[in-house]
Amino acid sequence: MVLTIEHRLVFILMLAAFILRLAGIAPLHAAGYTADEKEYISLATKLASGERFQDSNGDYSTKAPLFPLLLSWLMRVFGSGLLMPHLLHATLGAMIVLLGYHLSRTATADAPQALVTAGIVALYPGLVVYSGVLQTETLYIVFVLLSFVLWEKMRKVISPMEALGMGVAAALAALTRAVVVGFFPLMLLLLLWLERKAWKKMVPAVGVALAAWCIVLAPWTVRNANVHNAFVPVSSWGGVSLLLGNNPYATGTWSTRPGFEEWLERSAEQKGVRLDELSETSRSAFMAELAVSFIADHPGDAAALAAKKLYMFWIYPIANSDSDTMQQALCVLGDIILYALTIVGVVAWAKKGTALWVTAIAFFTLVHVAMHVEARYRLPLVPLIALFAGNGGALLMDTERRQDFFQNEKHRVAVGVGWAALGLVYAYTAWQFFSGNI
């Protein structure tokens, strides 16, 4: 097989991404590992020793299982050191570059756009940071992007093998982060709708994908049923997250203002419930009930919280440190460049085929805005945004296309308004930051 210049460029970008991610590991952990990393490492260590899947809080299904199971397998084979997990993460980070390229190339058949997309994914600071952090994000993004690539291929050639791979990849993504459980049915319905003219071939293929999905999820779902005597497909965390994001003391993130614990105890007492006597699943269900009641009784407060969470989701820097100003500044710069290119790419978009990307961006945004939010939760959407940014970047790099584009007054106005809005948002954010409000 002869490698084309395009393939060589993709390989160079993957290699650069791998080296960049390896180089970032030591600085990221200069002050030690984050609380989430310590939790995953502790859980993996227990699993490697043959203990049950149970986190430090005593919960059996709060954490999705795949990432700690993978860490435990590495510990069994290579020992308790963290070198191999970090090498694996750097490799997965390079795989994200390849998958971002393939997703763009499959959907658009535009080589320059695909290469720019791959370059953005390789260099985006948030993706670099979390490829060096032992949390779920990198593994999760690999499986999500793989399922998306196979979905795009299914639109071109209906194949049972592609459908099988899509179902398996999406199920593995769900076993890494449970939020995919709600999105996979939308993927299948969207595929059926868009390819309804070929429904006789597509329906069996979608059936294969759904069957593969169910088979891969089944062992963990059965395990949860045995542990909890309840139907828990992946995680029991949903109700807790919903309450963290919707209560009188909510900040929008996992942390709450002082008084939350007392309010929770009072609310439980009013309903005749003892929190310490509730099972894991009952506690989650009770917290979901409290959150729904808060939203129904205080719609204005809930709407204000939702707006705040939307802002935090899309604007806050994807950094693993609240004290490393340089890291945060680099992440903000990466976001500004990404969004500036995306504005151009969206205005210039003349192709079809964005239905899956737009649906995914909308779905995951709404889910996290409804629950509690962290800036890192948008990481899986960055490669999808990069698809549009890749179009904008390829256009700006092509002299002829750029001149033709900006000769159109509507294009100039749209891009100007978009860039002005982007500047105002980040000027406001900078003012808030330096005022100590965020």
Residue pairs with C-beta under 8 A, 6 or more apart in sequence:
3 11
6 111
6 115
9 115
10 97
10 98
10 101
10 115
10 118
13 97
13 101
13 115
13 118
13 119
13 122
14 94
14 95
14 97
14 98
14 122
15 94
16 122
16 123
17 93
17 94
17 96
17 97
17 121
17 122
17 123
17 128
17 131
18 90
18 91
18 93
18 94
20 122
20 123
20 128
21 89
21 90
21 93
21 94
21 128
21 131
21 132
22 86
22 87
22 90
22 132
24 128
24 129
24 131
24 132
25 86
25 90
25 132
28 129
28 132
28 133
28 320
28 321
29 132
31 321
33 41
33 134
34 133
34 135
34 320
36 135
37 133
37 134
37 135
39 55
39 56
39 63
40 63
40 67
40 68
40 71
40 134
40 135
40 136
41 71
41 82
41 134
42 55
42 56
43 53
43 54
43 55
43 56
43 63
43 68
43 71
43 72
44 68
44 69
44 71
44 72
44 74
44 75
45 72
45 75
45 80
46 52
46 54
46 72
47 53
47 68
47 69
47 71
47 72
48 72
48 73
48 75
48 76
48 80
52 60
53 60
53 65
53 68
53 69
54 60
55 62
55 63
59 236
59 280
60 224
60 227
60 228
60 236
60 280
61 224
61 227
61 228
61 232
61 234
61 235
61 236
61 280
61 281
62 235
62 236
62 237
62 240
62 280
63 235
63 237
64 136
64 174
64 175
64 176
64 177
64 178
64 234
64 235
65 175
65 220
65 234
66 139
66 172
66 175
66 176
67 135
67 136
67 139
67 140
67 176
70 88
70 139
71 85
71 134
74 84
74 85
74 88
77 84
78 84
82 134
85 134
86 132
86 134
89 131
89 132
89 133
89 134
89 138
89 139
90 131
90 132
92 131
92 138
92 139
92 142
93 127
93 128
93 131
93 138
95 142
96 121
96 127
96 131
96 138
96 141
96 142
96 145
96 383
97 118
97 121
97 122
98 118
99 142
99 145
99 146
99 149
99 383
100 117
100 118
100 120
100 121
100 145
100 383
100 386
100 387
101 114
101 115
101 117
101 118
101 121
102 114
102 149
103 117
103 145
103 148
103 149
103 152
103 383
103 387
104 110
104 113
104 114
104 117
104 118
104 387
104 390
105 111
105 114
106 149
106 152
106 153
106 156
107 152
107 353
107 387
108 114
108 351
108 353
108 387
108 391
110 351
110 391
110 394
112 394
112 397
112 398
113 387
113 390
113 391
113 393
113 394
114 390
115 390
115 394
116 389
116 390
116 391
116 393
116 394
116 397
117 383
117 386
117 387
117 389
117 390
118 390
119 393
120 338
120 341
120 386
120 389
120 390
120 393
121 127
121 382
121 383
121 386
123 334
124 334
124 338
124 382
124 386
125 318
125 319
125 327
125 330
125 331
125 333
125 334
126 317
126 318
126 319
126 331
126 334
126 335
126 375
126 376
126 379
126 382
127 138
127 141
127 379
127 382
129 318
129 319
129 320
129 327
129 331
130 137
130 138
130 318
130 320
130 376
130 379
131 138
133 320
135 376
136 176
136 177
137 376
137 379
137 380
139 176
140 173
140 176
140 177
140 380
141 379
141 380
141 383
143 169
143 170
143 172
143 173
143 176
144 169
144 170
144 173
144 180
144 380
145 383
146 165
146 169
147 166
147 169
147 170
147 173
147 184
147 187
148 356
148 357
148 360
148 384
150 162
150 163
150 165
150 166
150 169
151 166
151 187
151 191
151 356
152 353
152 356
153 159
153 162
154 162
154 163
154 166
154 191
154 195
154 202
154 205
155 191
155 194
155 195
155 353
158 195
158 198
158 201
158 202
158 205
159 205
160 204
160 205
160 208
162 205
163 205
163 206
163 208
163 209
163 212
164 208
164 209
164 212
166 187
166 209
166 212
167 208
167 209
167 210
167 211
167 212
167 213
167 216
168 212
168 213
168 216
170 180
170 184
170 187
170 209
170 213
171 184
171 212
171 213
171 214
171 215
171 216
171 217
172 216
173 180
174 180
174 181
174 184
174 213
174 217
174 233
174 234
175 216
175 217
175 220
175 234
177 380
178 233
178 234
178 235
178 237
178 238
179 364
179 367
179 368
181 233
181 234
182 363
182 367
183 360
183 363
183 364
184 213
186 359
186 363
187 356
188 206
188 209
188 210
190 355
190 356
190 359
191 202
191 206
192 199
192 202
192 203
192 206
194 355
195 202
196 202
217 233
217 234
220 233
220 234
221 231
221 232
221 233
221 234
224 230
224 231
224 232
224 233
224 234
224 236
225 231
225 232
228 236
228 279
228 280
228 281
230 281
232 281
236 280
236 281
236 284
237 284
238 284
238 288
238 371
239 283
239 284
239 285
239 286
239 287
239 288
239 289
239 291
240 283
240 284
240 287
241 371
241 372
242 287
242 288
242 291
242 292
242 370
242 371
242 372
243 264
243 287
243 288
243 290
243 291
243 294
244 250
244 253
244 254
244 256
244 371
244 372
245 252
245 291
245 305
245 309
245 370
245 371
245 372
245 373
246 291
246 294
246 295
246 302
246 305
246 371
247 256
247 260
247 263
247 264
247 290
247 291
247 294
248 259
248 263
248 294
248 298
248 301
249 256
249 257
249 258
249 259
249 260
249 263
250 256
250 257
250 260
250 305
250 372
251 257
252 305
252 308
252 309
252 312
252 372
252 373
253 312
253 372
253 373
253 374
254 372
254 374
264 275
264 290
265 275
267 290
268 274
268 275
268 286
271 286
273 286
275 283
275 286
278 286
294 301
294 302
295 302
306 369
306 370
309 368
309 369
309 372
309 373
310 365
310 369
312 373
312 375
313 365
313 368
313 369
313 373
313 375
313 377
313 378
314 365
314 378
315 335
315 425
315 426
315 429
316 375
316 438
317 327
317 328
317 329
317 331
317 332
317 335
317 375
318 331
318 335
318 375
318 376
318 378
318 379
318 382
319 327
319 328
319 331
319 375
320 327
320 376
321 327
321 328
322 328
332 426
332 429
336 422
336 426
338 382
338 385
338 386
338 389
339 385
339 389
339 422
340 392
340 419
340 422
341 388
341 389
341 390
341 392
341 393
341 396
342 385
342 388
342 389
342 392
343 392
343 414
343 415
343 418
343 419
343 422
344 391
344 392
344 393
344 395
344 396
344 405
344 415
345 387
345 388
345 389
345 390
345 391
345 392
345 393
345 395
346 388
346 392
347 411
347 414
347 415
347 418
348 391
348 392
348 395
348 405
348 411
349 388
349 391
354 387
354 388
357 384
357 387
357 388
360 381
360 384
361 381
361 384
361 385
364 377
364 378
364 380
364 381
365 378
365 381
368 377
368 378
394 401
395 401
395 402
395 405
396 402
405 411
406 412
406 415
429 438
432 438
